[in-house]
Amino acid sequence: MITVTIADDQAMVRAGIAAVLDAEPDLSVVGQAADGEAAVEQVTSLAPDVAVVDIRMPRLDGIAATVRITVSAPATRVLVLTTFGLDEYVFAALRAGASGFLLKDAEPERVIDAVRVVAAGNALLDPGVTRVLVDHYAATPVPRKDTRTAALTPRETQVLILVARGGSNAEIAAALAISPATVKDHVAVILGKLGVRDRLQATIAAYETGLIRPGTR
């Protein structure tokens, strides 16, 4: 059973999301919060698998709440669900450690799938958010002194580039003629060396360090 807490300052929104998720046999909403402070307290005490967090909330906004959740409850994955698709919210949420970013106008099935995806340890971005990221990095000068990827071996660098291009373990294994299990091991080492928690954060690092640029192959 995947346990979930929901933080949103609108009671009707919280109730609606909870109803959608609770209707699924493998999902259980164990807590609801009306502000960021309460969200952090709930996650700390309940340790849910996933925290669905809105951006704009009283007392503590969703970005600050995400930062505190990822520090105090690292096993809990954060899915940011918001009406705001503005660049500053996207980048702030991802840098804060969110594992997913989904707009509130997404279909209920998409929200359900997003919770399952991040609970499984994977990352998820709304397609519109992905376009924002690519456009941002396409317009960003290549950094000169960012050495986060310097510790990677040539093979790990190959794997990270393919991860950043959206490759699954099976696809990366086929491209490099190695086993999916070996790819999984490489990814785990890469995450450790970069000091990030998932493939999404590793992808961001690959773009920010200039290891991969939009449009390159």
C-alpha positions as CSV (number, residue, x, y, z in Angstrom):
1,M,0.0,0.0,0.0
2,I,1.3,3.4,-1.0
3,T,0.6,6.0,1.8
4,V,0.1,9.6,0.9
5,T,-0.3,13.0,2.6
6,I,-1.8,16.0,0.8
7,A,-1.0,19.7,1.5
8,D,-3.1,22.4,0.0
9,D,-4.7,25.4,1.5
10,Q,-8.0,24.9,-0.4
11,A,-10.2,22.3,1.4
12,M,-12.1,21.4,-1.7
13,V,-8.9,20.7,-3.6
14,R,-7.6,18.5,-0.8
15,A,-10.8,16.6,-0.6
16,G,-10.9,16.1,-4.3
17,I,-7.4,14.8,-4.6
18,A,-7.9,12.6,-1.5
19,A,-11.1,11.1,-3.0
20,V,-9.3,10.3,-6.3
21,L,-6.4,8.6,-4.6
22,D,-8.3,6.8,-1.9
23,A,-10.5,5.2,-4.7
24,E,-7.4,3.2,-5.8
25,P,-6.8,-0.1,-4.1
26,D,-3.1,0.4,-3.7
27,L,-3.2,4.1,-2.5
28,S,-4.2,5.4,1.0
29,V,-4.4,9.0,2.0
30,V,-3.2,9.1,5.7
31,G,-3.1,12.8,6.2
32,Q,-4.2,16.2,5.0
33,A,-2.7,19.6,5.8
34,A,-3.8,23.2,5.0
35,D,-0.4,24.8,5.2
36,G,3.3,24.0,4.8
37,E,4.1,23.9,8.5
38,A,1.4,21.3,9.1
39,A,2.5,19.4,6.0
40,V,6.1,19.1,7.4
41,E,4.7,18.0,10.8
42,Q,2.5,15.4,9.3
43,V,5.2,13.9,7.1
44,T,7.6,13.8,10.1
45,S,5.1,11.9,12.2
46,L,3.4,9.7,9.6
47,A,6.4,9.0,7.2
48,P,4.2,8.6,4.1
49,D,5.6,7.2,0.9
50,V,4.5,10.3,-1.0
51,A,3.7,13.9,0.0
52,V,1.6,15.8,-2.5
53,V,2.4,19.5,-1.9
54,D,1.0,22.7,-3.4
55,I,3.3,25.6,-4.1
56,R,1.3,28.6,-2.6
57,M,0.3,27.9,1.0
58,P,0.2,30.0,4.2
59,R,2.8,29.9,7.0
60,L,5.3,27.9,4.9
61,D,5.1,27.7,1.1
62,G,5.5,24.5,-0.8
63,I,9.1,25.1,-1.8
64,A,10.2,25.6,1.8
65,A,8.1,22.7,2.9
66,T,9.7,20.5,0.2
67,V,13.2,21.4,1.5
68,R,12.3,20.5,5.1
69,I,10.6,17.3,4.1
70,T,13.5,16.0,2.0
71,V,15.8,16.7,5.0
72,S,13.6,15.5,7.8
73,A,12.0,12.6,6.0
74,P,14.3,11.5,3.1
75,A,12.3,8.4,2.4
76,T,9.2,10.4,1.5
77,R,9.0,11.5,-2.1
78,V,7.5,14.9,-2.9
79,L,5.1,15.4,-5.7
80,V,4.5,19.1,-6.4
81,L,1.0,19.7,-7.7
82,T,0.1,23.3,-8.6
83,T,-1.7,25.6,-10.9
84,F,1.5,27.6,-11.5
85,G,3.8,26.5,-14.3
86,L,6.0,29.6,-14.1
87,D,9.8,29.0,-14.5
88,E,10.8,30.1,-11.0
89,Y,8.4,27.7,-9.3
90,V,9.6,24.8,-11.5
91,F,13.3,25.3,-10.8
92,A,12.8,26.1,-7.2
93,A,10.7,23.0,-6.6
94,L,13.2,20.7,-8.4
95,R,16.2,22.2,-6.7
96,A,14.4,21.8,-3.4
97,G,14.3,18.0,-4.0
98,A,10.9,17.4,-5.5
99,S,10.6,14.1,-7.4
100,G,7.7,15.2,-9.5
101,F,6.0,18.3,-10.8
102,L,2.4,18.1,-12.1
103,L,-0.1,20.9,-13.0
104,K,-3.5,20.8,-11.3
105,D,-5.3,20.7,-14.6
106,A,-3.9,17.2,-15.2
107,E,-6.5,14.4,-15.6
108,P,-7.2,12.4,-12.4
109,E,-5.5,9.3,-14.0
110,R,-2.4,11.3,-14.5
111,V,-2.3,12.3,-10.8
112,I,-2.8,8.7,-9.7
113,D,0.0,7.6,-12.1
114,A,2.3,10.3,-10.8
115,V,1.9,9.2,-7.2
116,R,2.8,5.6,-8.2
117,V,5.8,6.8,-10.3
118,V,7.4,8.8,-7.6
119,A,6.6,6.2,-4.9
120,A,8.5,3.7,-6.9
121,G,11.6,5.9,-6.7
122,N,11.3,7.4,-10.2
123,A,10.9,11.0,-11.3
124,L,8.0,12.6,-13.2
125,L,7.6,16.0,-14.9
126,D,4.5,17.3,-16.6
127,P,5.3,17.5,-20.4
128,G,4.8,21.3,-20.2
129,V,7.4,21.5,-17.4
130,T,9.9,19.4,-19.4
131,R,9.6,22.0,-22.2
132,V,10.3,24.8,-19.8
133,L,13.5,23.0,-18.6
134,V,14.8,22.3,-22.1
135,D,14.1,25.9,-23.1
136,H,15.8,27.2,-20.0
137,Y,19.0,25.2,-20.5
138,A,19.1,25.9,-24.2
139,A,19.4,29.6,-23.4
140,T,21.9,29.1,-20.6
141,P,25.6,29.5,-21.3
142,V,27.7,26.4,-20.7
143,P,29.2,26.6,-17.2
144,R,33.0,26.7,-16.9
145,K,33.8,25.8,-13.3
146,D,31.1,23.3,-12.3
147,T,33.0,20.1,-11.5
148,R,30.2,17.9,-10.1
149,T,30.6,15.4,-12.9
150,A,34.4,15.3,-12.8
151,A,34.5,12.3,-10.5
152,L,32.5,10.1,-12.9
153,T,34.2,7.4,-14.9
154,P,33.9,7.4,-18.7
155,R,31.3,4.7,-18.5
156,E,29.3,6.5,-15.7
157,T,29.4,9.6,-17.9
158,Q,28.0,7.7,-20.8
159,V,25.2,6.3,-18.6
160,L,24.4,9.8,-17.1
161,I,24.1,11.3,-20.6
162,L,21.7,8.6,-21.6
163,V,19.7,9.0,-18.4
164,A,19.5,12.8,-19.1
165,R,18.1,12.0,-22.6
166,G,15.3,10.0,-20.9
167,G,16.6,6.5,-21.4
168,S,15.2,3.6,-19.3
169,N,17.6,1.1,-17.8
170,A,16.7,-1.4,-20.6
171,E,17.3,1.2,-23.3
172,I,20.6,2.3,-21.8
173,A,21.7,-1.4,-21.5
174,A,20.9,-2.0,-25.1
175,A,22.8,1.1,-26.2
176,L,25.9,0.2,-24.2
177,A,25.7,-3.6,-24.7
178,I,25.6,-4.2,-20.9
179,S,22.9,-5.7,-18.7
180,P,20.1,-3.7,-17.1
181,A,21.3,-4.7,-13.7
182,T,24.7,-3.2,-14.5
183,V,23.0,0.0,-15.6
184,K,21.1,0.1,-12.3
185,D,24.4,-0.3,-10.4
186,H,26.0,2.5,-12.4
187,V,23.0,4.8,-11.8
188,A,23.2,4.2,-8.1
189,V,26.9,5.1,-8.1
190,I,26.2,8.2,-10.2
191,L,23.6,9.4,-7.8
192,G,26.0,9.0,-4.9
193,K,28.8,10.8,-6.6
194,L,26.6,13.7,-7.6
195,G,24.9,13.8,-4.2
196,V,21.4,13.6,-5.6
197,R,18.5,11.4,-4.8
198,D,17.0,10.4,-8.1
199,R,17.4,10.4,-11.9
200,L,15.6,13.7,-12.3
201,Q,18.1,15.5,-10.0
202,A,20.9,13.7,-11.9
203,T,19.4,15.0,-15.2
204,I,19.4,18.5,-13.9
205,A,23.0,18.2,-12.9
206,A,23.9,16.9,-16.3
207,Y,22.3,20.0,-17.9
208,E,23.7,22.5,-15.3
209,T,27.2,21.3,-15.7
210,G,27.1,21.4,-19.5
211,L,27.6,17.7,-19.8
212,I,24.6,17.6,-22.1
213,R,23.0,20.4,-24.0
214,P,19.5,20.5,-25.5
215,G,19.5,19.3,-29.0
216,T,22.8,17.3,-28.8
217,R,23.1,13.6,-29.3
